């Protein structure tokens, strides 16, 4: 049962991270010269907010950690994953 819950948490995390990364907001861009006059018509553009990428990384890390924490044998899974990157010292 905990494995299914961990899968649901991971799926919801990935969906939230994708939504945060692709989220756009409207901004009004005005072209005003040094003399204070508008030299080009204003336009509305969609931009990605500055907080989008840091929020995506934070949500992905928190959700990934929560889903690993929910797994029944999380220590063994983490050891097996870490074994791919580092070999234990031989004495």
C-alpha positions in Angstrom: 0.0 0.0 0.0 2.8 2.4 0.8 4.4 1.8 -2.6 1.2 2.9 -4.3 1.0 6.0 -2.1 4.6 6.8 -2.9 3.8 6.5 -6.6 0.9 8.8 -6.3 3.0 11.4 -4.4 5.8 11.1 -7.0 3.2 11.5 -9.9 1.6 14.5 -8.2 5.1 16.0 -7.6 6.1 15.6 -11.3 2.8 17.1 -12.4 3.2 20.1 -10.1 6.9 20.6 -11.2 5.8 20.5 -14.8 3.1 23.1 -14.2 5.4 25.4 -12.3 8.1 25.2 -15.0 5.6 26.0 -17.8 3.7 28.7 -15.9 3.6 32.0 -17.7 2.4 35.4 -16.6 1.4 38.5 -18.7 3.6 41.6 -18.5 3.1 45.0 -20.0 6.2 46.2 -21.9 6.4 49.9 -22.5 9.0 51.6 -24.7 9.8 55.0 -23.2 12.8 57.1 -24.3 15.1 59.2 -22.1 13.0 62.2 -22.7 9.9 60.5 -21.3 8.0 60.0 -24.5 6.7 56.7 -25.7 8.4 55.8 -29.0 6.8 52.4 -29.7 3.3 51.1 -28.8 3.0 49.2 -25.6 2.5 45.4 -25.9 1.5 42.6 -23.6 3.9 39.6 -23.5 3.9 36.3 -21.7 7.0 35.6 -19.6 8.2 32.9 -17.3 8.5 34.3 -13.7 11.9 34.4 -12.1 10.7 32.0 -9.3 9.6 29.3 -11.7 12.8 27.3 -12.0 13.8 27.5 -8.3 10.2 26.5 -7.3 10.3 23.6 -9.7 13.6 22.3 -8.3 12.3 22.7 -4.7 9.0 20.9 -5.4 10.8 18.0 -7.2 13.3 17.5 -4.4 10.7 17.7 -1.6 8.3 15.4 -3.5 11.1 12.9 -4.4 12.2 12.8 -0.8 8.7 12.3 0.4 8.0 9.5 -2.0 11.3 7.7 -1.0 10.4 8.2 2.7 7.1 6.5 2.1 8.7 3.4 0.6 8.8 0.4 3.0 12.5 -0.4 2.5 13.9 3.0 1.8 17.3 2.5 3.3 18.1 -0.5 1.1 16.8 1.3 -2.0 19.0 4.3 -1.2 22.1 2.1 -0.7 21.5 0.4 -4.0 21.1 3.7 -5.7 24.3 5.1 -4.1 26.3 2.0 -5.0 26.1 3.0 -8.7 28.0 6.2 -7.9 30.5 5.2 -5.3 32.2 1.9 -4.5 32.8 1.0 -0.9 36.4 1.1 0.4 38.2 -2.2 0.6 40.2 -2.8 3.8 
